[in-house]
Amino acid sequence: MTIDASAVRALTFDVFGTVVDWRGSVAREAAALARSRSVTIDAEAFADRWRAGYRPAMDRVRKGALPWINIDRLHRMILDELLPQVGLDALSESERDRFNRAWHRLDPWPDSVAGLTRLKEKFVLATLSNGNVALLTNMAKHAGLPWDCVLSAELFHHYKPDPQTYLGAAELLGVTPAETMMVAAHEDDLIAARAAGLRTAFVRRPLEYGARPGYELPRERGFDYVADDFEDLASQLGV
């Protein structure tokens, strides 16, 4: 199902997994750190475990079990629990802080910069991520991501999929929800955005969790656009 793209003025983007390869990037930094300490780890499994702790920690904030805590702090809480399990508990405070900021240095998917640059010719582009503003800003600098605006759940003190994030982004951009399109590789994000009145574009990222034999893409759920990558999305949107 597609809509008339002329009604859309702004594109908001999920970032982790949709725009950047968090798994490969974090695994490379984990492997390098382990080598420097003569420790053997499964770096990709470590990245997966670090990421796996994110949603439960975030949900504790969403449900009020924890006060508002940004993603940098949640990542650090998870990291401090993981390090002793892989023989890296001797890291100093400064080393832990630098490693935690690996999430500020994630590399883009091969099509991200070129595809976003095309989309920017026609639309306002903004992040709409649960990552905090500093993280997203540093990541954009590192990866050369051409955002017009960096928006974060941190601005609303509500994590996605709370509707306040989607509606708040549209309000800050000066557009209506119907003039805003959420772009993501995750169905739950898009389903929540659609419920808040936004348009939706699903971008396939089959390698987000690595090349897994038998891995199947999620079922489509009637999103406005479905694209293989950002270049494909730009073509579909007439850029």
C-alpha positions as CSV (number, residue, x, y, z in Angstrom):
1,M,0.0,0.0,0.0
2,T,1.3,3.4,-0.9
3,I,0.1,7.0,-0.4
4,D,0.6,10.2,-2.2
5,A,4.0,11.3,-0.9
6,S,3.2,15.0,-1.7
7,A,1.3,15.0,1.6
8,V,4.4,14.2,3.6
9,R,6.7,17.1,4.7
10,A,9.0,15.4,7.2
11,L,10.6,12.0,7.6
12,T,11.5,10.9,11.1
13,F,13.9,8.0,11.5
14,D,14.5,5.2,13.9
15,V,18.3,5.0,14.1
16,F,19.7,1.8,15.8
17,G,19.4,-0.9,13.1
18,T,17.6,1.3,10.6
19,V,20.3,3.8,9.8
20,V,23.4,2.3,11.5
21,D,24.8,-1.1,12.1
22,W,24.9,-1.3,15.8
23,R,25.8,-5.0,16.0
24,G,28.8,-4.9,13.8
25,S,30.1,-1.6,15.2
26,V,29.8,-2.6,18.8
27,A,31.3,-6.0,18.1
28,R,34.4,-4.5,16.5
29,E,35.0,-2.3,19.5
30,A,34.4,-5.1,21.9
31,A,36.8,-7.4,20.0
32,A,39.5,-4.7,20.0
33,L,39.1,-4.0,23.7
34,A,39.3,-7.7,24.5
35,R,42.5,-8.1,22.5
36,S,44.1,-5.2,24.2
37,R,43.4,-7.0,27.5
38,S,44.4,-10.5,26.2
39,V,40.9,-11.7,26.8
40,T,39.0,-13.9,24.5
41,I,35.3,-13.1,23.9
42,D,32.6,-13.8,21.4
43,A,32.3,-10.1,20.4
44,E,29.1,-10.5,18.4
45,A,27.4,-12.4,21.2
46,F,28.6,-9.6,23.6
47,A,27.0,-7.0,21.3
48,D,23.8,-9.0,21.2
49,R,23.7,-9.3,25.0
50,W,24.3,-5.6,25.5
51,R,21.6,-4.7,23.1
52,A,19.2,-7.3,24.6
53,G,19.4,-5.5,28.0
54,Y,18.2,-2.3,26.5
55,R,14.4,-3.0,26.1
56,P,13.9,-4.4,29.6
57,A,15.8,-1.4,31.1
58,M,13.9,1.1,29.0
59,D,10.6,-0.6,30.0
60,R,11.4,-0.1,33.7
61,V,11.6,3.7,32.9
62,R,8.4,3.6,30.9
63,K,6.5,1.8,33.6
64,G,7.8,4.1,36.4
65,A,10.0,1.5,38.1
66,L,12.9,3.9,37.5
67,P,13.0,7.7,37.1
68,W,13.8,9.1,33.7
69,I,17.2,7.8,32.7
70,N,18.7,8.4,29.3
71,I,20.1,5.7,27.0
72,D,23.7,6.4,27.8
73,R,23.0,5.7,31.5
74,L,21.0,2.6,30.7
75,H,23.7,1.3,28.4
76,R,26.2,1.8,31.2
77,M,24.1,0.0,33.7
78,I,23.9,-3.0,31.4
79,L,27.6,-2.8,30.6
80,D,28.6,-2.9,34.2
81,E,26.6,-6.1,34.6
82,L,28.1,-7.7,31.6
83,L,31.8,-6.9,32.0
84,P,32.5,-9.3,34.9
85,Q,30.8,-12.1,32.9
86,V,33.4,-11.8,30.1
87,G,36.6,-11.2,32.2
88,L,36.7,-7.4,31.6
89,D,35.7,-6.2,35.1
90,A,39.2,-4.7,35.7
91,L,38.4,-1.8,33.3
92,S,38.9,1.6,34.9
93,E,36.1,4.2,35.1
94,S,37.5,6.1,32.1
95,E,37.8,2.9,30.1
96,R,34.3,1.9,30.9
97,D,33.1,5.4,29.9
98,R,34.9,5.2,26.6
99,F,33.6,1.7,25.8
100,N,30.1,2.8,26.7
101,R,30.3,5.5,24.1
102,A,30.8,2.9,21.4
103,W,27.1,3.6,20.8
104,H,28.1,7.1,19.8
105,R,30.4,5.7,17.1
106,L,28.2,3.4,15.2
107,D,28.8,3.0,11.4
108,P,26.1,3.6,8.9
109,W,24.7,1.0,6.6
110,P,26.3,1.3,3.1
111,D,23.2,3.1,1.6
112,S,22.4,5.4,4.5
113,V,24.4,8.5,3.7
114,A,23.6,8.5,0.0
115,G,20.0,7.6,0.5
116,L,19.4,10.2,3.2
117,T,21.2,12.9,1.1
118,R,18.7,12.2,-1.7
119,L,15.7,12.2,0.7
120,K,16.9,15.5,2.1
121,E,16.3,17.2,-1.3
122,K,12.5,16.9,-0.8
123,F,11.8,16.3,2.9
124,V,12.9,17.5,6.4
125,L,14.9,14.7,7.9
126,A,15.0,14.2,11.7
127,T,16.0,11.4,14.0
128,L,13.3,10.0,16.3
129,S,15.3,7.6,18.4
130,N,15.3,6.5,22.0
131,G,19.0,7.4,21.9
132,N,19.8,10.6,23.8
133,V,20.6,13.9,22.0
134,A,24.4,13.8,22.7
135,L,24.6,10.2,21.5
136,L,22.7,10.9,18.3
137,T,24.7,14.1,17.6
138,N,28.0,12.4,18.1
139,M,26.9,9.5,15.9
140,A,25.8,11.9,13.1
141,K,29.2,13.5,13.3
142,H,31.0,10.2,13.2
143,A,29.0,8.7,10.4
144,G,28.4,11.8,8.3
145,L,24.6,11.5,8.6
146,P,22.9,14.6,7.0
147,W,20.1,15.2,9.5
148,D,18.2,18.5,9.5
149,C,17.3,18.0,13.1
150,V,18.2,15.6,15.9
151,L,15.1,14.6,17.9
152,S,15.2,12.2,20.8
153,A,12.9,10.5,23.3
154,E,15.0,12.4,25.8
155,L,13.2,15.7,24.8
156,F,9.8,14.2,25.7
157,H,10.9,12.0,28.7
158,H,9.0,9.2,27.0
159,Y,10.5,6.3,25.2
160,K,9.1,4.8,22.1
161,P,6.6,3.3,21.6
162,D,4.8,5.9,23.9
163,P,2.7,8.1,21.6
164,Q,4.2,11.3,23.2
165,T,7.4,10.7,21.2
166,Y,5.8,10.6,17.8
167,L,3.3,13.4,18.4
168,G,6.0,15.5,20.1
169,A,8.3,15.1,17.1
170,A,5.6,16.3,14.7
171,E,4.8,19.3,16.9
172,L,8.5,20.3,17.2
173,L,8.9,20.1,13.4
174,G,5.8,22.2,12.9
175,V,3.9,19.6,10.9
176,T,0.8,17.5,11.6
177,P,1.2,13.7,12.3
178,A,-0.3,13.0,8.9
179,E,2.4,15.1,7.3
180,T,5.1,13.1,9.1
181,M,6.4,9.7,8.0
182,M,8.2,7.4,10.4
183,V,10.9,5.3,8.8
184,A,12.1,2.2,10.6
185,A,13.2,-1.4,10.2
186,H,11.1,-2.5,13.1
187,E,7.4,-3.2,12.9
188,D,6.6,-2.4,16.5
189,D,7.9,1.1,16.0
190,L,5.9,1.7,12.9
191,I,2.7,0.2,14.4
192,A,3.0,2.6,17.3
193,A,3.7,5.6,14.9
194,R,0.7,4.7,12.8
195,A,-1.5,4.5,15.9
196,A,-0.4,8.1,16.6
197,G,-1.5,9.2,13.2
198,L,1.9,9.2,11.3
199,R,2.6,7.7,7.9
200,T,4.9,4.7,7.9
201,A,7.8,3.4,5.8
202,F,9.3,0.0,6.5
203,V,13.0,-0.4,5.4
204,R,14.3,-4.0,5.3
205,R,17.5,-4.5,7.3
206,P,18.0,-8.3,7.2
207,L,21.6,-8.1,8.5
208,E,20.8,-6.2,11.6
209,Y,21.4,-9.3,13.7
210,G,24.0,-10.7,11.4
211,A,23.8,-13.2,8.6
212,R,21.6,-15.9,10.1
213,P,20.7,-18.9,8.0
214,G,16.9,-19.1,7.7
215,Y,16.4,-15.6,8.9
216,E,13.1,-14.3,7.6
217,L,12.0,-10.7,7.5
218,P,9.0,-9.8,9.6
219,R,5.6,-10.0,8.1
220,E,4.4,-6.8,6.5
221,R,1.5,-5.1,8.2
222,G,0.1,-2.7,5.7
223,F,2.7,0.1,6.0
224,D,2.5,2.9,3.5
225,Y,5.9,2.1,1.9
226,V,8.2,-0.9,2.0
227,A,11.7,-0.4,0.8
228,D,14.9,-2.5,0.4
229,D,17.1,0.4,1.6
230,F,17.1,4.2,1.7
231,E,18.0,4.5,-2.0
232,D,14.9,2.4,-2.9
233,L,12.8,4.5,-0.5
234,A,14.0,7.7,-2.2
235,S,13.1,6.4,-5.6
236,Q,9.6,5.4,-4.4
237,L,9.1,8.9,-2.9
238,G,10.0,10.5,-6.1
239,V,13.4,11.9,-5.2
